[in-house]
Amino acid sequence: MSESTEQMALVEFATLFQDRIPELTWLFHVPNGEKRDKATAGRLKQLGVKRGVPDLWLPVARYDPALNITRTGLVIELKFGRNKETQEQRAWLGFLARQGWEVRTCYDWRAAARVLVAYLGHNPMEFGL
């Protein structure tokens, strides 16, 4: 497995269960971390690509009764193996948390799927997680 295959498995899970949890339809990936040739990287930078932006975004607001706050949405930074968050990723996650987003770093697709399902108010065990 790799970070890419873990992420593909998560997206496959979300697609499979979006009939039961329609909000999963809105999960998307920001393709910031791929290797690119210099010309493409330069063009993408001009288009606004920024280092450290989290991998997966779910722009679905949720009320958290335990904290009495409404979360703007959920972002997940997906890691694999011994990979750690970069300084830029930590900065983005911190910024987004201060803006009301639920932020998580997960190390496999199942952990990320549990976070998604729980965030949307469902029991992960109902989905084999």
N, C-alpha and C positions, 0 to 999 in steps of 0.2 A: 504494500500500500504506500501511498504518498499523500501529501496534502491535497493534491488535485483529485486523486481517486476518492479520498475521504469526502471532499466537497461534492463530487459527483454523486456519491452515495446519499448524502444529505439532500441534495436537490431531487434525486429520484424518490426518496422518502416523502418529501414535501409534495411532489407531484402525485404520488400514489394516494396520499391521504387528503388532498385538497377538497375532495367531495365531502369528507366528514368534517374538515376544518377549513372552510372556504378562505379564511384570511391567509392561509399558506400560499394562495395564488400570488400574493404580493411580495413574496420573498425574491430578492434579486442579488446578484453578485456584481461587485465593482472590480473590473479586471485591471488592477493596478500592478500586481506583482509579477507578471509574466516577463520573461526575457524577450527583448526586442532588438532589432538592429538600431543603430544610432539615429537614422533618419526618422524611423517610426517613433522612437522614444522622444525625439525633439518635437515632432508634430503633436504627439499626445500631450506633451508638457504645455505647448501653446494652446491646446484645447482645454487645459485646466486639470489634467491628471496631477494628483498630489501624492507624495510618499506617505505611507502610514494609514491611509484610509482603510477602515475595516472591510473584510472580505464580503460579508453578507449583511443585508439590510432588510428589515421587515418594518415598513412604515405604517404600523398599526398601533394606535394609542390604546392603552389599557390602564384602568384604575387599579392601584395597589392598596387594598384596604389596610394591610399591615402597617404601611407607612403613611397612609392617607394622602397619597399623591397620584397624579396621573402621569404615566410614562408616555413619552412622545412616540416611542417605537423601540425596537430591539435591534442591536447590531452585534454581530458575532465575528470575532477574529478567530479563524480556524488555524490551528497549528498541528504539526505532526512530529512525532519522535521527540527529539531533544530541542527542537526549535523554540525560541523564546520571542517575546514581543520585542520589537525594535523601539528605540527611543521615540521615533516618529509615531509608531503605533500606540505607545503608551500615552503620548500627548493627545492623539485623536480620541482615544477611549476616555481619557480624563475630561477632555473638553465636552464630548457628547454626554457623559454622565452628568456634568454640571448643567447641561441644557435639558435634562430630563429624560434622556434615553437610558434604557436598560442596556448595559454593556457586558459582554461576556467573552472570555477566551476559552475555547474548547479544544481538546486534543484528539478527538475522533468524532466521526459523524453521529454516533449514537448519543454521546454527551450533548452535542449540539441539537440533536432532535429532541432530547429530553427538555432542554432549555426552551426550544420553540413551542413544544406542546404545552408545557407548564405555563409559559408566558401567556399563551392563548386560553388559559383556563381549563385545560384538560389534564387528566391523569395519564402520565407517560406509560404506566403499566397497561392501560387499555390498548396501547399501540405496540406492545411487545418490547417496550423500552425499560 
